[in-house]
Amino acid sequence: MNLPYSYLWSYLTAIGEAKTILDLGTDDGQFMNDIGKGKNWIIDGIEIYKPSFNKAKESEVYRKTWLGDVELIAKELISKKQKYDVVLCSQVLEHLDKNKGKRILKLAEKLATKRIVFALPISFMNQPVEFLKGNPYQAHRSGWSIDELRGLGFTVHGMGIKFLWSENGICRTLPKEYRLPFVILGYIFAPLCYYFPHFASGMIAVKEI
């Protein structure tokens, strides 16, 4: 449900008006399927982990999908003068070392005509083994700050109140069957997090081109 200040709403607001989108790190395609419902987006995607890539390709969410390293494929697309209204990179930067992440930020700018959108945790967040699900690329390798992205020209909004969604937050440590009351509580705090991201565990950063 696209409630104001919800997770879904934050992404849709960040993406804004767009016809074409490049998704850097598709995972299995389910998230893009969720946020793209009712939209007439033309979406291409890149994914490095083959089991996730196969699911994304089969999902019919994407016009084109490429299996491989995001940085290398982005360079290939740039060499072919490919452009997209929006380049979206959700929950990927934290899985890369800082230097590679910075290179991808620059490549995204060269591929976008309207804006680039990056979503990621605020600061380094350890990824528990059970979250890896056999995917070696899921390990976290870098942390990014709000001020760091603002310094690169991004407008930053927050998502997920810290005491619920941080590394040791209630919703990350509590069994799923007990989370609903805290998820509702988190939504109450959502506007605060959105406008004051230092209270949040994650951020969504937008840079206009």
Secondary structure as UniProt FT lines:
FT   TURN            4..5
FT   HELIX           7..15
FT   STRAND          20..24
FT   TURN            27..28
FT   HELIX           30..35
FT   TURN            36..38
FT   STRAND          42..47
FT   HELIX           50..58
FT   TURN            59..60
FT   STRAND          64..67
FT   HELIX           70..79
FT   TURN            80..81
FT   STRAND          84..90
FT   HELIX           93..95
FT   HELIX           98..111
FT   STRAND          112..121
FT   HELIX           129..132
FT   TURN            133..134
FT   HELIX           136..138
FT   HELIX           146..151
FT   TURN            152..153
FT   STRAND          155..161
FT   HELIX           162..165
FT   TURN            167..168
FT   HELIX           170..173
FT   HELIX           176..178
FT   HELIX           180..195
FT   HELIX           197..199
FT   STRAND          200..208
//
